[in-house]
């Protein structure tokens, strides 16, 4: 698995030392606002095991993100196959960062590096991004990295009950748009 770097970030394999701050993020109601229920420590640790297994199987997935200068773990960014029960297929980009790092440009910086890897090394023809209709911060990142939205692609997440997490938006970017 490739380690990716930006001017300020390292996207790398997960370490045991990431588990505690990752669990704290997954127990933070603001971080989880657009994602659903808070996770227990066991659920959080299990998610990292899945991330590592997916990386080993596919060669891409969710990288742990750390600040280069300090080595501080601040979240994840990466690529994942769209869930089978979604009304579309493809590979999606995503990120999740600790609340203390919001507003510092880390999501955009990491996402741009992930896009470059997806279109370069992985030769993906298109990358998607999905979030709840109310997650305006993530939608702003999607626009900053060059993604576009067609409202006709918006959908109700079939895995969510009625409520704020069900209406979702879909953003796209093609490799040809990046070159």
GROMACS elastic network, one bead per residue, 0.5 to 0.9 nm:
[ bonds ]
;  ai    aj funct       b0    kb
    1    12     6  0.83630   500
    1    13     6  0.77985   500
    1    55     6  0.73910   500
    1    56     6  0.78093   500
    1    59     6  0.60932   500
    1    60     6  0.73358   500
    2    11     6  0.87495   500
    2    12     6  0.75277   500
    2    13     6  0.86948   500
    2    59     6  0.85113   500
    2    60     6  0.86727   500
    3    10     6  0.71653   500
    3    11     6  0.57749   500
    3    13     6  0.74051   500
    3    63     6  0.83741   500
    4     9     6  0.82616   500
    4    10     6  0.58936   500
    4    12     6  0.66050   500
    4    63     6  0.87345   500
    4   110     6  0.89673   500
    4   113     6  0.72628   500
    4   114     6  0.79446   500
    4   117     6  0.81935   500
    5     8     6  0.76148   500
    5     9     6  0.56965   500
    5    11     6  0.61265   500
    5    12     6  0.85961   500
    5    68     6  0.83664   500
    5   110     6  0.84196   500
    5   113     6  0.74829   500
    6     9     6  0.50815   500
    6    10     6  0.65589   500
    6    11     6  0.84273   500
    6    68     6  0.85336   500
    6   109     6  0.70672   500
    6   110     6  0.71466   500
    6   113     6  0.67945   500
    7    10     6  0.86780   500
    7    68     6  0.80217   500
    7   109     6  0.84192   500
    8    66     6  0.86221   500
    8    67     6  0.59761   500
    8    68     6  0.53385   500
    8    69     6  0.71212   500
    8   106     6  0.80914   500
    8   109     6  0.82829   500
    9    65     6  0.66641   500
    9    66     6  0.57023   500
    9    69     6  0.81874   500
    9    71     6  0.89087   500
    9   106     6  0.77036   500
    9   109     6  0.80131   500
    9   110     6  0.71019   500
   10    63     6  0.89353   500
   10    64     6  0.80746   500
   10    65     6  0.57258   500
   10    66     6  0.53067   500
   10    67     6  0.63791   500
   10    68     6  0.57144   500
   10    71     6  0.84587   500
   10   110     6  0.85386   500
   11    62     6  0.88274   500
   11    63     6  0.52887   500
   11    64     6  0.55694   500
   11    66     6  0.66097   500
   11    76     6  0.77981   500
   11    77     6  0.74256   500
   11    78     6  0.84651   500
   11   110     6  0.77370   500
   11   114     6  0.88606   500
   12    15     6  0.89108   500
   12    62     6  0.88661   500
   12    63     6  0.51968   500
   12    64     6  0.53257   500
   12    65     6  0.64949   500
   12    66     6  0.79852   500
   13    52     6  0.76304   500
   13    55     6  0.89065   500
   13    62     6  0.85221   500
   13    63     6  0.57947   500
   13    64     6  0.59341   500
   13    65     6  0.87492   500
   14    17     6  0.82740   500
   14    18     6  0.65351   500
   14    19     6  0.84042   500
   14    48     6  0.73768   500
   14    51     6  0.85560   500
   14    52     6  0.73417   500
   14    62     6  0.89642   500
   14    63     6  0.68980   500
   14    64     6  0.53654   500
   14    65     6  0.86879   500
   15    18     6  0.53800   500
   15    19     6  0.73699   500
   15    64     6  0.82538   500
   16    19     6  0.56060   500
   16    20     6  0.82380   500
   17    20     6  0.66525   500
   17    21     6  0.79616   500
   17    73     6  0.85282   500
   18    21     6  0.57285   500
   18    22     6  0.59177   500
   18    23     6  0.85182   500
   18    64     6  0.78603   500
   18    73     6  0.63031   500
   18    74     6  0.88084   500
   18    75     6  0.86709   500
   19    22     6  0.50719   500
   19    23     6  0.60006   500
   19    24     6  0.86030   500
   19    41     6  0.85589   500
   19    44     6  0.76825   500
   19    45     6  0.62605   500
   19    48     6  0.77975   500
   20    23     6  0.51432   500
   20    24     6  0.62931   500
   20    25     6  0.87822   500
   20    41     6  0.82412   500
   20    45     6  0.87004   500
   21    25     6  0.62734   500
   21    26     6  0.86893   500
   21    73     6  0.72190   500
   21    74     6  0.77782   500
   21    75     6  0.82826   500
   21    98     6  0.84563   500
   22    25     6  0.51058   500
   22    26     6  0.62970   500
   22    27     6  0.86993   500
   22    41     6  0.89328   500
   22    44     6  0.70304   500
   22    45     6  0.81643   500
   22    48     6  0.87938   500
   22    73     6  0.82559   500
   22    74     6  0.80998   500
   22    75     6  0.67515   500
   22    76     6  0.89656   500
   22    98     6  0.83631   500
   23    26     6  0.50102   500
   23    27     6  0.61937   500
   23    28     6  0.87347   500
   23    39     6  0.74917   500
   23    40     6  0.73850   500
   23    41     6  0.55334   500
   23    42     6  0.85831   500
   23    43     6  0.85433   500
   23    44     6  0.54181   500
   23    45     6  0.72115   500
   24    27     6  0.50792   500
   24    28     6  0.63325   500
   24    41     6  0.83066   500
   24    44     6  0.89680   500
   24    98     6  0.86371   500
   25    28     6  0.51731   500
   25    29     6  0.84928   500
   25    30     6  0.88900   500
   25    31     6  0.63373   500
   25    32     6  0.79171   500
   25    74     6  0.89392   500
   25    75     6  0.79191   500
   25    96     6  0.87738   500
   25    97     6  0.77863   500
   25    98     6  0.58377   500
   25    99     6  0.77854   500
   26    29     6  0.78417   500
   26    31     6  0.69564   500
   26    32     6  0.64658   500
   26    37     6  0.88370   500
   26    38     6  0.58302   500
   26    39     6  0.53770   500
   26    40     6  0.76736   500
   26    41     6  0.82593   500
   26    44     6  0.66527   500
   27    30     6  0.89440   500
   27    31     6  0.80213   500
   27    32     6  0.75436   500
   27    37     6  0.87849   500
   27    38     6  0.51102   500
   27    39     6  0.57640   500
   27    40     6  0.70438   500
   27    41     6  0.82321   500
   27    44     6  0.88446   500
   28    31     6  0.53702   500
   28    32     6  0.62440   500
   28    33     6  0.85046   500
   28    38     6  0.70527   500
   28    39     6  0.89597   500
   28    98     6  0.87921   500
   28    99     6  0.84006   500
   29    32     6  0.50394   500
   29    33     6  0.57020   500
   29    37     6  0.83024   500
   29    38     6  0.66912   500
   30    33     6  0.50156   500
   30    34     6  0.83135   500
   30    99     6  0.74316   500
   31    34     6  0.76405   500
   31    35     6  0.79837   500
   31    96     6  0.76981   500
   31    97     6  0.76223   500
   31    98     6  0.69729   500
   31    99     6  0.63406   500
   32    36     6  0.59555   500
   32    37     6  0.68894   500
   32    38     6  0.63564   500
   32    39     6  0.88187   500
   33    36     6  0.64265   500
   33    37     6  0.82170   500
   33    38     6  0.88571   500
   33   135     6  0.86682   500
   33   165     6  0.88355   500
   34   131     6  0.75839   500
   34   132     6  0.62589   500
   34   134     6  0.76872   500
   34   135     6  0.64121   500
   34   164     6  0.81607   500
   34   165     6  0.63281   500
   35    38     6  0.85142   500
   35   131     6  0.86184   500
   35   132     6  0.82593   500
   35   165     6  0.72533   500
   36    39     6  0.89515   500
   36   160     6  0.87682   500
   36   165     6  0.71741   500
   39    42     6  0.78341   500
   39    43     6  0.56158   500
   39    44     6  0.58583   500
   40    43     6  0.51304   500
   40    44     6  0.60977   500
   40    45     6  0.85701   500
   41    44     6  0.50270   500
   41    45     6  0.60786   500
   41    46     6  0.84862   500
   42    45     6  0.51824   500
   42    46     6  0.60889   500
   42    47     6  0.86512   500
   43    46     6  0.50209   500
   43    47     6  0.62282   500
   43    48     6  0.89296   500
   44    47     6  0.51791   500
   44    48     6  0.67682   500
   45    48     6  0.53134   500
   45    49     6  0.65930   500
   45    50     6  0.89448   500
   46    49     6  0.50271   500
   46    50     6  0.63468   500
   46    51     6  0.86821   500
   47    50     6  0.50652   500
   47    51     6  0.61909   500
   47    52     6  0.87170   500
   48    52     6  0.62053   500
   48    53     6  0.85807   500
   48    62     6  0.88796   500
   49    52     6  0.52261   500
   49    53     6  0.62119   500
   49    54     6  0.86409   500
   50    53     6  0.50557   500
   50    54     6  0.60493   500
   50    55     6  0.85319   500
   51    54     6  0.52169   500
   51    55     6  0.62389   500
   51    56     6  0.87097   500
   51    61     6  0.64027   500
   51    62     6  0.59771   500
   51    63     6  0.81553   500
   52    55     6  0.51122   500
   52    56     6  0.62213   500
   52    57     6  0.86536   500
   52    61     6  0.78812   500
   52    62     6  0.80577   500
   52    63     6  0.88499   500
   53    56     6  0.50868   500
   53    57     6  0.61480   500
   53    58     6  0.85962   500
   54    57     6  0.50662   500
   54    58     6  0.58965   500
   54    59     6  0.75295   500
   54    60     6  0.72000   500
   54    61     6  0.62146   500
   54    62     6  0.85350   500
   54    80     6  0.85064   500
   55    58     6  0.53650   500
   55    61     6  0.51130   500
   55    62     6  0.75433   500
   55    63     6  0.87545   500
   56    59     6  0.57438   500
   56    60     6  0.78002   500
   56    61     6  0.88746   500
   57    60     6  0.82225   500
   58    61     6  0.75964   500
   59   122     6  0.89274   500
   60    63     6  0.83285   500
   60    78     6  0.75228   500
   60    79     6  0.63379   500
   60    80     6  0.72643   500
   60   118     6  0.87199   500
   60   122     6  0.85653   500
   61    77     6  0.83635   500
   61    78     6  0.54955   500
   61    80     6  0.51982   500
   61    81     6  0.82931   500
   62    76     6  0.60735   500
   62    77     6  0.55028   500
   62    79     6  0.59876   500
   62    80     6  0.70889   500
   62    94     6  0.81132   500
   62    95     6  0.82151   500
   63    75     6  0.85080   500
   63    76     6  0.54726   500
   63    77     6  0.55079   500
   63    78     6  0.56361   500
   63    79     6  0.85112   500
   64    73     6  0.71509   500
   64    74     6  0.78275   500
   64    75     6  0.59370   500
   64    77     6  0.67727   500
   64    78     6  0.85878   500
   65    72     6  0.83826   500
   65    73     6  0.58407   500
   65    74     6  0.57367   500
   65    75     6  0.52555   500
   65    76     6  0.50219   500
   65    77     6  0.66511   500
   65    97     6  0.83832   500
   65   110     6  0.80891   500
   66    69     6  0.87896   500
   66    70     6  0.79908   500
   66    71     6  0.55712   500
   66    72     6  0.51398   500
   66    74     6  0.54788   500
   66    75     6  0.72678   500
   66    76     6  0.84786   500
   67    70     6  0.56973   500
   67    71     6  0.52413   500
   67    72     6  0.53436   500
   67    73     6  0.66714   500
   67    74     6  0.71118   500
   67   106     6  0.89593   500
   68    71     6  0.54186   500
   68    72     6  0.77056   500
   69    72     6  0.82287   500
   70    73     6  0.88996   500
   73    76     6  0.86619   500
   73    98     6  0.88006   500
   74    96     6  0.84760   500
   74    97     6  0.56050   500
   74    98     6  0.54219   500
   74    99     6  0.88192   500
   74   100     6  0.85662   500
   74   101     6  0.71579   500
   75    95     6  0.75165   500
   75    96     6  0.55281   500
   75    98     6  0.59083   500
   76    94     6  0.81065   500
   76    95     6  0.54144   500
   76    96     6  0.53459   500
   76    97     6  0.63686   500
   76   110     6  0.88833   500
   77    93     6  0.75186   500
   77    94     6  0.55828   500
   77    96     6  0.65231   500
   77    97     6  0.83170   500
   77   107     6  0.77843   500
   77   110     6  0.65152   500
   77   111     6  0.67233   500
   77   114     6  0.73946   500
   78    92     6  0.83019   500
   78    93     6  0.56533   500
   78    94     6  0.56557   500
   78    95     6  0.65484   500
   78   110     6  0.83047   500
   78   111     6  0.73774   500
   78   114     6  0.58835   500
   78   115     6  0.85776   500
   79    91     6  0.64743   500
   79    92     6  0.54805   500
   79    94     6  0.63457   500
   79    95     6  0.88749   500
   79   114     6  0.73823   500
   79   115     6  0.86864   500
   79   118     6  0.77645   500
   79   127     6  0.85276   500
   80    83     6  0.85619   500
   80    90     6  0.86539   500
   80    91     6  0.55454   500
   80    92     6  0.53750   500
   80    93     6  0.65643   500
   80    94     6  0.78926   500
   81    84     6  0.85315   500
   81    89     6  0.77709   500
   81    90     6  0.60712   500
   81    92     6  0.61578   500
   81    93     6  0.89547   500
   82    85     6  0.84536   500
   82    86     6  0.70209   500
   82    88     6  0.76473   500
   82    89     6  0.57094   500
   82    90     6  0.55946   500
   82    91     6  0.55783   500
   82    92     6  0.60863   500
   82   128     6  0.85890   500
   83    86     6  0.57533   500
   83    88     6  0.87994   500
   83    89     6  0.77519   500
   83    90     6  0.89368   500
   84    87     6  0.82078   500
   84    88     6  0.83529   500
   84    89     6  0.75272   500
   85    88     6  0.84310   500
   85   157     6  0.86203   500
   85   158     6  0.69740   500
   85   159     6  0.74904   500
   86    89     6  0.72098   500
   86   155     6  0.89142   500
   86   157     6  0.69394   500
   86   158     6  0.69328   500
   86   159     6  0.83642   500
   87   155     6  0.78165   500
   87   157     6  0.85025   500
   87   158     6  0.85176   500
   90   126     6  0.76174   500
   90   127     6  0.70621   500
   90   128     6  0.69747   500
   91   124     6  0.81721   500
   91   126     6  0.75193   500
   91   127     6  0.55208   500
   91   128     6  0.60584   500
   91   129     6  0.83741   500
   92   126     6  0.88293   500
   92   127     6  0.54585   500
   92   129     6  0.50879   500
   92   130     6  0.73290   500
   92   172     6  0.88294   500
   93   111     6  0.74063   500
   93   114     6  0.75650   500
   93   115     6  0.76620   500
   93   118     6  0.89951   500
   93   127     6  0.65677   500
   93   128     6  0.61459   500
   93   129     6  0.53783   500
   93   130     6  0.81464   500
   94   107     6  0.89791   500
   94   111     6  0.74127   500
   94   128     6  0.89778   500
   94   129     6  0.66215   500
   94   130     6  0.79880   500
   94   138     6  0.89727   500
   95   107     6  0.65231   500
   95   110     6  0.80719   500
   95   111     6  0.73077   500
   95   138     6  0.86167   500
   96   107     6  0.77691   500
   97   100     6  0.82386   500
   97   101     6  0.66451   500
   97   102     6  0.70120   500
   97   106     6  0.82533   500
   97   107     6  0.73370   500
   98   101     6  0.56279   500
   98   102     6  0.70040   500
   99   102     6  0.53310   500
   99   103     6  0.89488   500
  100   103     6  0.87203   500
  101   104     6  0.61105   500
  101   105     6  0.85145   500
  101   106     6  0.74127   500
  102   105     6  0.74638   500
  102   106     6  0.75594   500
  102   107     6  0.80202   500
  103   106     6  0.77291   500
  103   107     6  0.85968   500
  104   107     6  0.80661   500
  105   108     6  0.54417   500
  105   109     6  0.61097   500
  105   110     6  0.85846   500
  105   141     6  0.88891   500
  106   109     6  0.50279   500
  106   110     6  0.59192   500
  106   111     6  0.82854   500
  107   110     6  0.52780   500
  107   111     6  0.58991   500
  107   112     6  0.84968   500
  107   138     6  0.85582   500
  107   141     6  0.69744   500
  108   111     6  0.50747   500
  108   112     6  0.60596   500
  108   113     6  0.86635   500
  108   141     6  0.56656   500
  108   142     6  0.80404   500
  108   144     6  0.69745   500
  108   145     6  0.65884   500
  109   112     6  0.53540   500
  109   113     6  0.65236   500
  109   114     6  0.88267   500
  109   145     6  0.87058   500
  110   113     6  0.52195   500
  110   114     6  0.62359   500
  110   115     6  0.86954   500
  111   115     6  0.60893   500
  111   116     6  0.85739   500
  111   141     6  0.82485   500
  111   142     6  0.85745   500
  111   145     6  0.71661   500
  112   115     6  0.50984   500
  112   116     6  0.62592   500
  112   117     6  0.87134   500
  112   145     6  0.60539   500
  113   116     6  0.50934   500
  113   117     6  0.62984   500
  113   118     6  0.86352   500
  114   117     6  0.50772   500
  114   118     6  0.60606   500
  114   119     6  0.86048   500
  115   119     6  0.60613   500
  115   120     6  0.81517   500
  115   127     6  0.76793   500
  115   145     6  0.84309   500
  115   175     6  0.89434   500
  116   119     6  0.53551   500
  116   120     6  0.56419   500
  116   121     6  0.79579   500
  116   178     6  0.86229   500
  117   121     6  0.52916   500
  117   122     6  0.64785   500
  117   123     6  0.82317   500
  118   121     6  0.61350   500
  118   123     6  0.61735   500
  118   124     6  0.57263   500
  118   125     6  0.87449   500
  118   126     6  0.86987   500
  118   127     6  0.77270   500
  118   175     6  0.87843   500
  119   122     6  0.58551   500
  119   124     6  0.50323   500
  119   125     6  0.68769   500
  119   126     6  0.77776   500
  119   127     6  0.82923   500
  119   174     6  0.84122   500
  119   175     6  0.57071   500
  119   178     6  0.83196   500
  120   123     6  0.52122   500
  120   124     6  0.76886   500
  120   175     6  0.86532   500
  121   124     6  0.84391   500
  123   126     6  0.89362   500
  123   175     6  0.80079   500
  124   127     6  0.70634   500
  124   174     6  0.83101   500
  124   175     6  0.69607   500
  125   173     6  0.87758   500
  125   174     6  0.57849   500
  125   175     6  0.52014   500
  125   176     6  0.76998   500
  126   172     6  0.70377   500
  126   173     6  0.57135   500
  126   175     6  0.57532   500
  126   176     6  0.85541   500
  127   147     6  0.88077   500
  127   171     6  0.85551   500
  127   172     6  0.59209   500
  127   173     6  0.55495   500
  127   174     6  0.63643   500
  127   175     6  0.79840   500
  128   147     6  0.81901   500
  128   170     6  0.69366   500
  128   171     6  0.56515   500
  128   173     6  0.65531   500
  128   174     6  0.87199   500
  129   139     6  0.88257   500
  129   142     6  0.72521   500
  129   147     6  0.81926   500
  129   169     6  0.82599   500
  129   170     6  0.58154   500
  129   171     6  0.50397   500
  129   172     6  0.63469   500
  129   173     6  0.87393   500
  130   138     6  0.89947   500
  130   139     6  0.86451   500
  130   168     6  0.67369   500
  130   169     6  0.57532   500
  130   171     6  0.63949   500
  130   172     6  0.89730   500
  131   134     6  0.80864   500
  131   135     6  0.63961   500
  131   136     6  0.88701   500
  131   138     6  0.71503   500
  131   139     6  0.73706   500
  131   165     6  0.87641   500
  131   167     6  0.86755   500
  131   168     6  0.55250   500
  131   169     6  0.57158   500
  131   170     6  0.70461   500
  131   171     6  0.87706   500
  132   135     6  0.53622   500
  132   136     6  0.84415   500
  132   138     6  0.89813   500
  132   139     6  0.89184   500
  132   157     6  0.87610   500
  132   164     6  0.76409   500
  132   165     6  0.57898   500
  132   166     6  0.70583   500
  132   167     6  0.58687   500
  132   169     6  0.60892   500
  132   170     6  0.89873   500
  133   136     6  0.73644   500
  133   139     6  0.85072   500
  133   154     6  0.85115   500
  133   164     6  0.81378   500
  133   165     6  0.79456   500
  133   166     6  0.84385   500
  133   167     6  0.56401   500
  133   169     6  0.55034   500
  134   137     6  0.87737   500
  134   139     6  0.89125   500
  134   164     6  0.75080   500
  134   165     6  0.82240   500
  134   167     6  0.82860   500
  134   168     6  0.82001   500
  135   138     6  0.57553   500
  135   139     6  0.64308   500
  135   140     6  0.88643   500
  136   140     6  0.61008   500
  136   141     6  0.87550   500
  137   140     6  0.51626   500
  137   141     6  0.65678   500
  137   142     6  0.88500   500
  138   141     6  0.50606   500
  138   142     6  0.62677   500
  138   143     6  0.87705   500
  139   143     6  0.63459   500
  139   144     6  0.86574   500
  139   169     6  0.85270   500
  139   171     6  0.82661   500
  140   143     6  0.51797   500
  140   144     6  0.61802   500
  140   145     6  0.87824   500
  141   145     6  0.62726   500
  141   146     6  0.87504   500
  141   147     6  0.87253   500
  142   145     6  0.54238   500
  142   146     6  0.66178   500
  142   147     6  0.53084   500
  142   148     6  0.75384   500
  142   171     6  0.70451   500
  142   172     6  0.86151   500
  143   146     6  0.51565   500
  143   147     6  0.50438   500
  143   148     6  0.63273   500
  143   149     6  0.85126   500
  143   171     6  0.83952   500
  144   147     6  0.73372   500
  145   173     6  0.89126   500
  146   172     6  0.86287   500
  146   173     6  0.68434   500
  146   177     6  0.83868   500
  146   178     6  0.81276   500
  147   171     6  0.57739   500
  147   172     6  0.51791   500
  147   174     6  0.84777   500
  148   170     6  0.84757   500
  148   171     6  0.52121   500
  148   172     6  0.54747   500
  148   173     6  0.65794   500
  149   152     6  0.85757   500
  149   153     6  0.75878   500
  149   154     6  0.83747   500
  149   169     6  0.75471   500
  149   170     6  0.61219   500
  149   172     6  0.64632   500
  150   153     6  0.55816   500
  150   154     6  0.73580   500
  150   169     6  0.86195   500
  150   170     6  0.74775   500
  150   171     6  0.72839   500
  150   172     6  0.85908   500
  151   154     6  0.52902   500
  151   155     6  0.88731   500
  151   169     6  0.73622   500
  151   170     6  0.79137   500
  152   155     6  0.82645   500
  153   169     6  0.71177   500
  153   170     6  0.59937   500
  153   171     6  0.82643   500
  154   167     6  0.75837   500
  154   168     6  0.58032   500
  154   170     6  0.55529   500
  154   171     6  0.87573   500
  155   158     6  0.86848   500
  155   166     6  0.82073   500
  155   167     6  0.60411   500
  155   168     6  0.53553   500
  155   169     6  0.64413   500
  155   170     6  0.77598   500
  156   159     6  0.87357   500
  156   160     6  0.81027   500
  156   165     6  0.86278   500
  156   166     6  0.51082   500
  156   168     6  0.57098   500
  156   169     6  0.85545   500
  157   160     6  0.56349   500
  157   161     6  0.83831   500
  157   165     6  0.76809   500
  157   167     6  0.63409   500
  157   168     6  0.63720   500
  158   161     6  0.76820   500
  158   166     6  0.73619   500
  159   166     6  0.79343   500
  160   163     6  0.78773   500
  160   165     6  0.64709   500
  160   166     6  0.52618   500
  160   167     6  0.89715   500
  161   164     6  0.89203   500
  161   165     6  0.77899   500
  161   166     6  0.64493   500
  162   165     6  0.76551   500
  162   166     6  0.59532   500
  162   167     6  0.86881   500
  163   166     6  0.57303   500
  163   167     6  0.79305   500
  164   167     6  0.66928   500
  165   168     6  0.73648   500
  173   176     6  0.84542   500
  173   177     6  0.66586   500
  173   178     6  0.78659   500
  174   177     6  0.52488   500
  174   178     6  0.68719   500
  175   178     6  0.52746   500
  175   179     6  0.67211   500
  176   179     6  0.53930   500
